[in-house]
Amino acid sequence: MRLEAAACRMELIQKLWEARKLVLVVLIPLSLLPLPLIHPTSEACCAYVLMVTAVYWVSEAVPLGAAALVPAFLYPLFGVLKSSEVAAEYCKDTTLLLMGVICLAASIEKWNLHKRIALRMVMIAGAKPGMLVLGFMCCTVFLSMWLSNTSTTAMVMPIAEAVLQQLICTGLADAQDDDSAVSEKEENIDHNQLYTSARHGTTQELCARTEVLSVELNGFMLKQSPSQEFVKPTNGHLQSVSIDIPVVKRVRARRDSQYPTKRDHMICKCLSLSITYAATIGGLITITGTSTNLIFAEQFNTRYPDAKVINFGTWFIFSFPIAIIMLFLTWLWLHLLFLGCNFRETCSLSKKRKTRREVLSEQRIQEEYTKLGPISYPEVVTGVFFVLMTVLWFTREPGFVPGWTSLFHKKGYRTDATVSVLLGFLLFLIPARRPFSSCCARGPTDHASSGSDPLAPMITWKDFQRLMPWEIVILVGGGYALAAGCKVSGLSVWIGRQLEPMSGLPPWAVTLLACLLVSAVTEFASNPATLTVFLPILSALSETLQINPLHTLIPSTMCVSFGVMLPVGNPPNAIVFSYGHVRVSDMVKAGFGVNLIGVAVVMLAITTWGGPLFNLSEFPVWASARNATQSL
């Protein structure tokens, strides 16, 4: 009976564990329900919705996009916001900005422009391990500025894997050649030594040499066969006898491994991890580089509509030096961790220092680039649109000179989203086939891509839909809805009052605590969810302590991307981990260093060039005006 009861309990526990997400979805709202029932105020009701949504996001009990819909029905039910007001929060200016960027990303991926850029950069860097890693990091950073981190990692990793496989195959071939040469050489040397010993040595010397040979042949002990019996010496010397020595080939310790040597394995680890870290670094540079930047920009502009300080240009000026410093320090850290300190050997550009394996790897990269053929007309159009979009973003409102928006009478109507949507829309209209070209003049790429329709556009709706992250769009919208509810209900003011005991801390200490907190939480929760939860809290904290909100919000937004210690930290980590070159311990060890580097560089930036750029030394008027409105 006891065994049956124990078996039933184990079965019940197993079923509960399998249904843990469903149990969490049901229990969390029920356990928190007394809060709005006992205190039926707007602040309590908003706090209830915020906690339920945050738990769903952090635990991922339901998909992130589905959890982001919770405010859409709970806010109207508890009387925090009208249904129409909540719905308006789910589609903002950043949604249109993202859609335009995705159109350009779809064109880049469709016409293999990303592959051409990546291979060209790697060809410039060379096949030396250190320079190869640096070359892949540079091209990944560049692509991640404009594409999502996940898409960039998924694009670049197959190219890196092809190079690594060429490295491994060449290493195995070299190992086999070396084994054959070493075995043949040792066999000849040892036979000569034995012959000399048989003619001039003593029995003890011959036995000693035989034992040494048995030890040298990779640990295999040779047993003496009947034909190897020694003849008793005459006058202290051996008679001429035939000695049969079994031939045992040297077998390397890592022959059964996937990698020829431990160094090859370290190169694979270093290159794989460098790609996911470079994708994270590149996403910091532009507003559209990652979803967390978009979440910050929209929530900040919604909370402080009079600020007018965050745009593509100011963000780029602040974040680009951060990315350059982080790129170099991360490469240096990975090199020291996996490749050692011999930079002269791993980073030399001299052709005389190249090994056979490095030459073959460069040939493999050259072959991959040759397969792309000459640059095609669609690639040229995509590149032109890429440059044009960037230039229009920079020159819209540069700040130090009037931008192109000054040509219009009404101010404040044009944003970065206007440019991206316009150019993205044109990609649906421009034909992918070169105009005024005959069938014989068309290149093979143009003809194959455009099919039978001579007016086929650069991208189709299927191309756009395949890359459009609708879950991120809804997630961002849910964050806007939560922020709006906190503002209307007065919850943000209440949170700010609870944080008044921290008023004695200097601004840099508050920022450092916020950076460390979000960096720790984002290792276990998704980056967008973590930032969405912390932005309203940090905004209220800054207003209460009379600190420029940008002093805490910008560093926290950047540090929330540093979830690089675990495969579940972000999708690029999972993609790299799936290739099997790295273990979780490798990620934790390397990611901890990258995390510290990121926090240190961000703190350096916000206390140096970030101060004059955003005027962080003073509490701004736009934040003071909001505080005055709330107090009324």
KAPEWO-V64261 format. One line per field, one symbol per residue. burial: 1 if it has 16 or more other ideal C-beta (glycine too) atoms within 10 Angstrom, else 0. A space follows every 10 residues. Layout:
burial=???
//
This chain:
burial=0000000000 0000000000 0001100110 0000010000 0111111111 0111111111 1101101111 1101110101 1000010011 0111111111 1111111111 1111111110 1100111111 1111111111 1111111111 1111111011 1011011101 1101100000 0010011001 0011001100 1000010011 0011001000 0000000000 0000000100 0010100100 0000000011 1001111111 1111111111 1111111111 1111111111 1111001011 1111110110 1110111011 1011101110 0000011000 0001001101 1101100110 0100011110 1110110011 0110111000 0010100000 0001111111 1011001001 1111000000 0110110011 0000001110 0011001110 0111111111 1111111010 1111110010 0000001001 1101101110 1110111111 1111111111 1111101111 1111111111 1111111111 1110111000 1100011001 1011101110 1110111001 0011010011 0110010000 00
//
